[in-house]
Amino acid sequence: MNKKIIEDLIEEVIEEAKEEIKEEIKEKVKEKVLGEISKEISEEPTEEEIRVSEFKRITSAVMAIVFYIFISVFYLLVMKDVYYIIKNTEIISDITKNIVYLIIVFILAYLYLKVAHTLYRFKQNKNTLFLYALFEIGLGIVTLVVTGWAFLDEPSNGGIKPVTFLAFYGGMYVIIRGMETARKNFSEWEIPEVLFMDLSKETIISNFFNKYIRPK
């Protein structure tokens, strides 16, 4: 057979093979694109899911605000009442009073740190970051209110001065920042434990809010 004819046949076969391969590639690309589009459509939240998500966001925000108010009132009232109860007790010596009061202060301080740990976890988790933002906004509002009340004659609520709320929330904010700084000191394979608290683990409260807010 003539060499020229053979070369022409080879070229013709190659062109036909190219066309067939192009068609196969087009079909595969089309199937993949359809699959990606279907996946995107299925992942888009429905109106019902959006309403549920918005409801959870609002209710979680309300619960967080109540939690922030409760912890400050509880801590300050307990500190105040315990102090006066121990002070007015006459059946124990002054040294014993001081020891008992210090023990109670250490217990409350540990609980204070656990709450700060919870807020730290709020800040680290994108699901609960909004709740931490509410804490910072609240701290700003408390600072503004206390500044406005500074010109009054030491107003108080339940025997607690407004400035003590500023000290409570301000101290917690500083501790959270300290936890962030301490976390940077640990490598990826080390357990970031500070004051017997693992900063990488969720607390009971932060885990509750995370599960409540997280989309299913």
Long-range contacts (C-beta under 8 A, 24 or more apart in sequence): 45-215, 49-215, 53-215, 56-212, 56-213, 57-130, 57-213, 60-128, 60-131, 60-209, 60-212, 60-213, 61-130, 61-131, 61-134, 63-209, 64-131, 64-134, 64-135, 64-209, 65-134, 65-138, 67-205, 68-134, 68-135, 68-138, 68-169, 71-115, 72-165, 72-168, 72-169, 73-158, 73-160, 75-108, 75-111, 75-112, 75-168, 76-160, 76-164, 76-165, 76-168, 77-158, 77-160, 78-108, 79-105, 79-108, 80-159, 80-160, 112-171, 112-172, 112-175, 113-175, 113-195, 113-197, 114-197, 114-203, 115-172, 116-172, 116-175, 116-176, 116-179, 117-179, 117-197, 117-199, 117-203, 118-203, 118-205, 118-206, 119-172, 119-176, 120-176, 120-179, 120-180, 120-199, 121-201, 121-202, 121-203, 121-206, 122-206, 122-209, 123-176, 123-180, 125-202, 125-206, 125-210, 127-209, 127-210, 127-213, 127-214, 128-206, 128-209, 128-210, 128-213, 131-209, 135-169, 135-173, 136-173, 138-169, 139-169, 139-170, 139-173, 142-166, 142-169, 143-170
